[in-house]
Amino acid sequence: MTEPMAATSPIASPDPRRWKILGLVGVAQLMLILDVTVVAIALPHLGADLGLEREALTWVVSGYTLAFGGLLLLGGRAADLFGARRLVLVGLLLFAGASLLAGLATSGPMLLGGRVVQGLAAAMLSPAALSLIVTLFDGEERNKALGIWSSLGGTGAALGVLLGGLLTAGPGWPWVFFINVPVGVVVFVALRTQLPPQPRPAVRGRLDVVGAVLVTAATGTLTYALIQAGDKGWATLVTAGLVVAAALLYGAFVVRQRRAASPLMDVRLLVRRPVAVGALLILVATALMIMVFFLGTFSLQDHRGFGALETGLLFLPVALATMAGATAAGGVIGSTGPRILGVSGLLLAAVGMLIPALWDSTPALVIGIAVAAAGTGVLFVVASATALGQIEPHEAGLASGIVSTFHEFGASLGAAVVSSMAAASIAGTDEAGFSRGFTTGAVVAAAAAVVALILTPGRGPRESVQQPESV
């Protein structure tokens, strides 16, 4: 479909290629999500080969997600201004090139540079791909397509750990990055033939680079505060000062969005109850998911002595549980509504996190993280359907960028928090940090369940809201 359709009116007749295009952009999104978690099992090996400490290893995860999330609003706006097709194709090529750079890394700075460029490419690709889906599908088909999209995202995160184990134990950790190169090129060629050339988009305006810098700097500062708290302490002037600085930067971002001629974010979208709640839920779901993978891989390899391949195989139940949770939620959300499913998913995640927090054994760990993964799988579907179920076509790029931004910021903050909570265990000086990390995840999930019970709309996504609604 062409971008003017996305910018002006709903599609009159469905494009017969829409499901094939969904499959292709789904593979592209799967690749982006995989790269959040595929490095998890490789982290101990990366640290040993490149001489990276806990803080640097955390940035291998957070650097990617920070660039990804911080520039997603810019990517969403660019999709509306320049056309989703262009952004998808350019993003695919840039991501493949950055993956090659990361795989060839011989030092920490080189690796982190590759990861940041990967994040930049992902920020271009992801919102543009989701914008295509929102504009290609309508009505009940859109809900089904969003359910498939959400299922791919949650499942990809779990499969990333499995794939990371297989590649790290086989050809070596560089291949967790090299594998993106042929996949990216093949998807690029296929999409270039399936997506027809598009006329100049009807939307006009400029890219708010200042806004993108402010929101990225704010989240980067907060992430740094959370990471260094593991060594410096939580109740210190340094940590407090960094948190205050992050809050001021977020405030400056909001002011910028209210005054900019072409803002990154239409703040009116975030006062719509479904969008606001969906964004919050996706942030919590991603943070919990990253906590599970980060804690699980270090606990299994450093604490329990499993190899990379064994660790990857032990995460297979996590992948299956995520798929099961997302598939089940996608099938019933239209009849049950998002509130019941959202609260249920969060409570399931809390129970799953508590199991390894209370019982220190490999079976308890595997069962617990699988249960938690099922809960987050449910939550991903609820969050996406709630936030995007009734977005108008001309809002697709911005709304997709907002949801995806919260997704990546959740990953960045989740990695930072759990890294600090389990700092001593990751460093190998004690074993209690893993329990503290899982307990923290359980508390976060339980608290979010209370918030979701109060704020989540009780109606199905199709009935969400067309007009702004206060939270």
C-alpha positions as CSV (number, residue, x, y, z in Angstrom):
1,M,0.0,0.0,0.0
2,T,1.1,3.6,-0.5
3,E,1.9,6.1,2.2
4,P,-0.8,8.6,1.1
5,M,-3.4,6.0,2.1
6,A,-1.8,5.8,5.5
7,A,-1.8,9.6,5.8
8,T,-5.3,10.4,4.6
9,S,-7.9,7.7,4.8
10,P,-8.5,4.0,5.5
11,I,-7.8,1.5,2.8
12,A,-10.7,1.1,0.5
13,S,-9.8,-2.5,-0.6
14,P,-7.4,-4.8,1.1
15,D,-4.1,-5.4,-0.6
16,P,-3.8,-9.1,-1.5
17,R,-0.2,-9.1,-0.5
18,R,-0.8,-7.8,3.0
19,W,-0.3,-11.2,4.8
20,K,2.9,-11.8,2.9
21,I,4.1,-8.3,3.8
22,L,3.2,-9.0,7.4
23,G,5.3,-12.1,7.3
24,L,8.3,-10.3,5.9
25,V,8.2,-7.3,8.3
26,G,7.5,-9.8,11.1
27,V,10.8,-11.5,10.3
28,A,12.5,-8.1,10.3
29,Q,11.0,-7.3,13.7
30,L,11.9,-10.7,15.0
31,M,15.5,-9.9,14.1
32,L,15.4,-6.7,16.1
33,I,13.8,-8.3,19.1
34,L,16.2,-11.2,18.9
35,D,19.1,-8.8,19.2
36,V,17.9,-7.6,22.6
37,T,18.2,-11.0,24.1
38,V,20.5,-13.0,21.7
39,V,23.5,-11.5,23.4
40,A,22.4,-12.5,26.9
41,I,24.0,-16.0,26.9
42,A,27.0,-14.6,25.1
43,L,27.7,-11.9,27.8
44,P,30.0,-14.0,29.9
45,H,32.0,-15.0,26.8
46,L,32.1,-11.4,25.6
47,G,33.3,-10.3,29.0
48,A,36.1,-12.9,29.0
49,D,37.2,-12.3,25.4
50,L,37.1,-8.5,25.4
51,G,37.8,-7.8,29.1
52,L,34.5,-6.3,29.9
53,E,33.2,-5.8,33.5
54,R,29.6,-5.8,34.7
55,E,28.9,-2.2,33.9
56,A,30.2,-2.6,30.3
57,L,28.3,-5.9,29.8
58,T,25.1,-4.2,30.9
59,W,25.7,-1.4,28.3
60,V,26.0,-4.1,25.6
61,V,22.3,-4.7,26.3
62,S,21.3,-1.2,27.3
63,G,23.3,0.7,24.6
64,Y,21.3,-1.1,21.9
65,T,17.9,-0.6,23.6
66,L,18.7,3.0,24.6
67,A,19.6,4.0,21.0
68,F,16.6,2.0,19.7
69,G,14.2,3.5,22.2
70,G,15.6,7.0,22.3
71,L,15.3,7.5,18.5
72,L,12.1,5.5,17.9
73,L,9.9,8.6,18.1
74,L,12.1,10.2,15.5
75,G,11.8,7.0,13.5
76,G,8.0,7.1,13.8
77,R,7.9,10.7,12.7
78,A,10.2,10.0,9.8
79,A,7.9,7.2,8.7
80,D,5.1,9.7,8.4
81,L,7.2,12.3,6.6
82,F,9.3,10.2,4.2
83,G,7.2,7.0,3.9
84,A,7.3,3.7,5.8
85,R,8.6,1.8,2.8
86,R,11.7,3.9,2.5
87,L,12.4,3.7,6.3
88,V,12.0,-0.1,6.3
89,L,14.4,-0.7,3.5
90,V,17.1,1.7,4.7
91,G,16.8,0.4,8.2
92,L,17.3,-3.2,7.1
93,L,20.6,-2.4,5.2
94,L,21.9,-0.2,8.1
95,F,21.1,-2.9,10.6
96,A,22.9,-5.6,8.6
97,G,26.0,-3.4,8.3
98,A,26.0,-2.6,12.0
99,S,25.7,-6.2,12.9
100,L,28.7,-7.0,10.8
101,L,30.7,-4.3,12.7
102,A,29.6,-5.7,16.1
103,G,30.6,-9.2,15.1
104,L,34.0,-8.1,14.0
105,A,34.6,-6.2,17.3
106,T,38.0,-6.6,18.9
107,S,37.4,-4.2,21.8
108,G,34.6,-3.0,24.0
109,P,34.3,0.5,22.3
110,M,34.1,-1.2,18.9
111,L,31.4,-3.6,20.1
112,L,29.4,-0.8,21.8
113,G,29.7,1.3,18.7
114,G,28.2,-1.5,16.6
115,R,25.4,-1.9,19.1
116,V,24.5,1.8,19.1
117,V,24.3,1.8,15.3
118,Q,22.2,-1.3,15.4
119,G,19.9,0.6,17.7
120,L,19.7,3.6,15.3
121,A,18.8,1.3,12.4
122,A,16.2,-0.5,14.5
123,A,14.7,2.8,15.5
124,M,14.2,3.5,11.8
125,L,12.9,0.1,10.9
126,S,10.6,-0.9,13.7
127,P,8.0,1.9,13.8
128,A,7.9,2.0,10.0
129,A,7.2,-1.7,9.9
130,L,4.5,-1.4,12.5
131,S,3.0,1.6,10.7
132,L,2.7,-0.6,7.5
133,I,0.7,-3.2,9.5
134,V,-1.6,-0.6,11.1
135,T,-2.4,0.9,7.7
136,L,-2.6,-2.4,5.7
137,F,-5.1,-3.9,8.0
138,D,-8.4,-2.7,9.3
139,G,-11.1,-3.8,11.8
140,E,-10.9,-7.3,13.1
141,E,-8.0,-8.1,10.7
142,R,-6.0,-5.4,12.3
143,N,-6.5,-7.0,15.8
144,K,-5.4,-10.3,14.4
145,A,-2.3,-8.8,12.7
146,L,-1.4,-6.9,15.9
147,G,-1.7,-10.2,17.8
148,I,0.7,-11.9,15.4
149,W,3.1,-9.0,15.6
150,S,3.0,-9.0,19.4
151,S,3.4,-12.8,19.5
152,L,6.5,-12.5,17.2
153,G,8.0,-9.9,19.5
154,G,7.6,-11.8,22.8
155,T,8.5,-15.1,21.3
156,G,11.6,-13.6,19.6
157,A,12.9,-12.4,22.9
158,A,12.8,-15.9,24.3
159,L,14.1,-17.6,21.1
160,G,17.0,-15.1,21.1
161,V,18.4,-16.7,24.3
162,L,18.0,-20.2,22.7
163,L,19.7,-19.0,19.5
164,G,22.4,-17.2,21.4
165,G,23.3,-20.4,23.2
166,L,23.5,-22.4,20.0
167,L,25.6,-19.9,18.2
168,T,27.9,-19.1,21.2
169,A,28.6,-22.8,21.9
170,G,29.1,-23.4,18.1
171,P,30.8,-20.9,15.9
172,G,31.3,-18.4,18.7
173,W,29.7,-15.2,20.0
174,P,30.5,-13.1,16.9
175,W,27.9,-15.1,15.1
176,V,25.0,-13.8,17.3
177,F,25.7,-10.6,15.2
178,F,26.8,-12.1,11.9
179,I,23.6,-14.1,11.4
180,N,21.7,-10.8,10.9
181,V,23.6,-10.0,7.7
182,P,22.2,-12.6,5.4
183,V,18.7,-12.4,7.0
184,G,18.6,-8.7,6.6
185,V,19.7,-8.8,3.0
186,V,17.2,-11.5,2.0
187,V,14.3,-9.6,3.7
188,F,15.4,-6.4,2.0
189,V,15.3,-8.0,-1.4
190,A,11.9,-9.6,-0.7
191,L,10.3,-6.4,0.6
192,R,11.7,-4.3,-2.2
193,T,9.7,-6.5,-4.6
194,Q,6.5,-6.7,-2.5
195,L,6.2,-3.1,-1.5
196,P,5.4,-0.9,-4.5
197,P,7.1,2.5,-4.9
198,Q,5.2,5.2,-3.0
199,P,4.4,8.8,-4.0
200,R,5.5,11.6,-1.8
201,P,3.7,11.4,1.6
202,A,0.9,13.9,2.2
203,V,2.2,14.6,5.8
204,R,4.5,17.7,6.0
205,G,6.8,18.9,8.7
206,R,10.4,18.6,10.1
207,L,12.2,16.1,12.3
208,D,12.5,17.2,15.9
209,V,16.2,16.2,16.4
210,V,16.4,18.3,19.6
211,G,13.5,16.4,21.1
212,A,15.1,13.1,20.2
213,V,18.4,14.1,21.9
214,L,16.5,15.2,25.0
215,V,14.5,12.0,25.5
216,T,17.6,9.8,24.7
217,A,19.7,11.8,27.1
218,A,17.1,11.6,29.8
219,T,16.8,7.8,29.6
220,G,20.5,7.4,29.2
221,T,21.1,9.3,32.4
222,L,18.5,7.3,34.3
223,T,19.9,4.1,32.9
224,Y,23.4,5.1,34.0
225,A,22.1,6.0,37.5
226,L,20.5,2.5,37.8
227,I,23.6,0.7,36.6
228,Q,26.1,2.5,38.8
229,A,23.8,2.1,41.9
230,G,24.9,-1.5,42.0
231,D,28.4,-0.4,43.0
232,K,27.9,3.1,44.5
233,G,24.7,2.4,46.3
234,W,21.0,3.4,45.8
235,A,20.8,6.0,48.6
236,T,23.7,8.2,47.5
237,L,24.0,11.8,46.4
238,V,25.4,10.6,43.0
239,T,22.4,8.3,42.3
240,A,19.9,10.9,43.5
241,G,21.6,13.6,41.4
242,L,21.5,11.5,38.3
243,V,17.8,10.7,38.8
244,V,17.0,14.4,39.3
245,A,18.9,15.2,36.2
246,A,17.0,12.6,34.2
247,A,13.7,14.0,35.5
248,L,14.7,17.5,34.4
249,L,15.6,16.2,31.0
250,Y,12.3,14.5,30.7
251,G,10.6,17.7,31.7
252,A,12.6,19.6,29.1
253,F,11.5,17.0,26.5
254,V,7.8,17.6,27.4
255,V,8.2,21.4,27.1
256,R,9.9,20.9,23.8
257,Q,7.1,18.8,22.5
258,R,4.5,21.4,23.5
259,R,6.4,24.2,21.8
260,A,8.0,22.6,18.7
261,A,6.4,23.4,15.3
262,S,6.8,19.7,14.4
263,P,7.1,17.7,17.6
264,L,8.2,14.1,17.8
265,M,5.2,13.2,19.9
266,D,1.6,14.5,19.9
267,V,1.2,14.6,23.7
268,R,-2.6,14.4,23.2
269,L,-2.0,10.7,22.2
270,L,-0.6,10.0,25.7
271,V,-3.7,11.5,27.5
272,R,-5.8,8.9,25.7
273,R,-6.4,6.3,28.3
274,P,-5.8,3.2,26.1
275,V,-2.5,4.6,24.6
276,A,-1.2,5.7,28.0
277,V,-2.0,2.4,29.7
278,G,-0.7,0.3,26.7
279,A,2.6,2.2,26.8
280,L,3.0,1.6,30.5
281,L,2.2,-2.1,30.2
282,I,4.7,-2.6,27.4
283,L,7.4,-0.9,29.4
284,V,6.7,-3.2,32.4
285,A,6.4,-6.3,30.3
286,T,9.8,-5.7,28.6
287,A,11.5,-4.8,31.8
288,L,10.3,-8.0,33.4
289,M,11.3,-10.0,30.3
290,I,14.8,-8.6,30.4
291,M,15.1,-9.3,34.1
292,V,14.2,-12.9,33.5
293,F,16.8,-13.4,30.7
294,F,19.6,-11.4,32.4
295,L,19.2,-13.2,35.7
296,G,18.6,-16.6,34.1
297,T,21.6,-16.7,31.9
298,F,24.1,-15.5,34.6
299,S,22.6,-17.8,37.2
300,L,22.7,-20.8,34.9
301,Q,26.2,-20.2,33.6
302,D,28.1,-18.5,36.4
303,H,26.3,-19.9,39.4
304,R,25.2,-23.4,38.3
305,G,28.0,-24.1,35.8
306,F,26.0,-24.8,32.7
307,G,27.6,-24.2,29.3
308,A,26.2,-21.8,26.6
309,L,24.4,-24.6,24.7
310,E,22.9,-26.2,27.8
311,T,21.7,-22.8,29.0
312,G,20.1,-22.1,25.6
313,L,18.3,-25.4,25.7
314,L,17.1,-24.7,29.2
315,F,15.4,-21.6,27.9
316,L,13.4,-23.6,25.3
317,P,10.4,-23.8,27.8
318,V,10.6,-20.1,28.2
319,A,10.2,-19.6,24.4
320,L,7.3,-22.1,24.3
321,A,5.6,-20.4,27.3
322,T,5.9,-17.0,25.7
323,M,4.3,-18.3,22.5
324,A,1.6,-20.0,24.5
325,G,0.8,-16.9,26.5
326,A,0.8,-14.5,23.5
327,T,-1.3,-16.9,21.4
328,A,-3.9,-17.5,24.1
329,A,-4.2,-13.8,24.8
330,G,-4.5,-12.9,21.1
331,G,-7.4,-15.4,20.8
332,V,-9.5,-14.2,23.7
333,I,-8.7,-10.5,24.1
334,G,-11.6,-9.5,21.9
335,S,-14.1,-11.2,24.2
336,T,-12.5,-10.7,27.6
337,G,-11.2,-7.2,27.2
338,P,-7.7,-6.0,28.2
339,R,-8.2,-5.4,31.9
340,I,-8.7,-9.1,33.0
341,L,-5.9,-10.3,30.7
342,G,-3.5,-7.6,31.7
343,V,-3.9,-8.2,35.4
344,S,-3.7,-11.9,35.0
345,G,-0.5,-11.7,32.9
346,L,1.1,-9.5,35.6
347,L,0.1,-11.8,38.4
348,L,1.4,-14.8,36.5
349,A,4.7,-13.0,36.0
350,A,4.9,-12.1,39.7
351,V,4.4,-15.8,40.7
352,G,6.9,-17.0,38.2
353,M,9.6,-14.5,39.5
354,L,8.9,-15.6,43.1
355,I,9.6,-19.3,42.4
356,P,13.4,-18.9,41.9
357,A,13.5,-16.2,44.5
358,L,12.3,-18.6,47.2
359,W,13.8,-21.9,45.9
360,D,17.5,-22.1,44.9
361,S,17.5,-25.0,42.4
362,T,17.8,-25.4,38.7
363,P,14.2,-26.9,38.3
364,A,12.8,-24.0,40.3
365,L,14.7,-21.5,38.1
366,V,13.6,-23.0,34.8
367,I,9.9,-23.5,35.9
368,G,9.8,-20.0,37.4
369,I,11.2,-18.1,34.4
370,A,8.8,-20.1,32.1
371,V,5.8,-19.1,34.2
372,A,7.0,-15.5,34.2
373,A,7.5,-15.7,30.4
374,A,3.9,-16.9,29.9
375,G,2.7,-13.9,31.8
376,T,4.8,-11.4,29.8
377,G,3.6,-13.1,26.6
378,V,0.0,-12.3,27.6
379,L,1.0,-8.7,28.6
380,F,2.7,-7.9,25.2
381,V,-0.5,-8.7,23.4
382,V,-2.7,-6.7,25.8
383,A,-0.4,-3.7,25.7
384,S,-0.1,-3.5,21.9
385,A,-3.8,-4.1,21.3
386,T,-4.8,-1.6,23.9
387,A,-2.6,1.1,22.7
388,L,-3.0,0.6,18.9
389,G,-6.3,-1.1,18.4
390,Q,-8.2,2.1,17.4
391,I,-5.4,4.4,16.2
392,E,-6.3,6.3,13.0
393,P,-4.2,5.6,9.9
394,H,-2.7,9.1,9.9
395,E,-1.5,8.6,13.5
396,A,0.1,5.2,12.8
397,G,3.7,6.3,12.7
398,L,3.6,8.4,15.8
399,A,1.6,5.9,17.9
400,S,3.8,3.0,16.7
401,G,6.9,5.0,17.7
402,I,5.5,5.8,21.2
403,V,4.6,2.1,21.9
404,S,8.0,0.9,20.6
405,T,9.9,3.6,22.5
406,F,8.4,2.4,25.8
407,H,9.2,-1.2,24.8
408,E,12.9,-0.4,24.4
409,F,13.2,1.9,27.4
410,G,11.7,-0.9,29.4
411,A,14.4,-3.2,28.2
412,S,17.1,-0.6,29.0
413,L,15.8,0.1,32.4
414,G,15.1,-3.5,33.2
415,A,18.7,-4.5,32.4
416,A,20.0,-1.6,34.5
417,V,17.9,-2.4,37.6
418,V,18.5,-6.1,37.6
419,S,22.2,-5.7,36.9
420,S,22.5,-3.5,40.0
421,M,20.3,-5.7,42.2
422,A,22.3,-8.8,41.4
423,A,25.7,-7.0,41.0
424,A,27.5,-9.1,43.6
425,S,26.3,-12.4,42.1
426,I,27.2,-11.4,38.6
427,A,30.6,-10.5,39.8
428,G,30.8,-13.9,41.6
429,T,31.2,-12.6,45.1
430,D,28.0,-14.0,46.5
431,E,24.8,-15.9,45.5
432,A,22.1,-13.8,47.2
433,G,22.0,-11.2,44.4
434,F,20.0,-13.5,42.1
435,S,17.3,-13.9,44.7
436,R,17.2,-10.2,45.2
437,G,16.8,-9.7,41.5
438,F,13.9,-12.1,41.1
439,T,12.2,-10.7,44.2
440,T,12.5,-7.2,42.7
441,G,10.8,-8.4,39.5
442,A,8.0,-10.0,41.5
443,V,7.4,-6.8,43.4
444,V,7.4,-4.8,40.2
445,A,4.9,-7.2,38.5
446,A,2.6,-7.2,41.5
447,A,2.6,-3.4,41.8
448,A,1.9,-3.1,38.1
449,A,-1.0,-5.5,38.4
450,V,-2.7,-3.1,40.9
451,V,-2.1,-0.2,38.6
452,A,-3.5,-2.2,35.6
453,L,-6.6,-3.1,37.6
454,I,-7.3,0.5,38.2
455,L,-6.4,2.1,34.9
456,T,-6.8,-0.5,32.1
457,P,-10.0,0.0,30.1
458,G,-12.6,-2.7,30.7
459,R,-13.7,-2.7,27.1
460,G,-12.1,-4.6,24.2
461,P,-9.5,-2.9,21.9
462,R,-12.0,-2.4,19.1
463,E,-14.1,-0.2,21.4
464,S,-11.1,1.5,23.0
465,V,-11.7,5.2,22.1
466,Q,-11.6,7.5,19.2
467,Q,-11.5,10.7,21.2
468,P,-8.9,11.6,23.9
469,E,-9.7,10.2,27.3
470,S,-8.0,11.3,30.5
471,V,-6.1,8.6,32.5
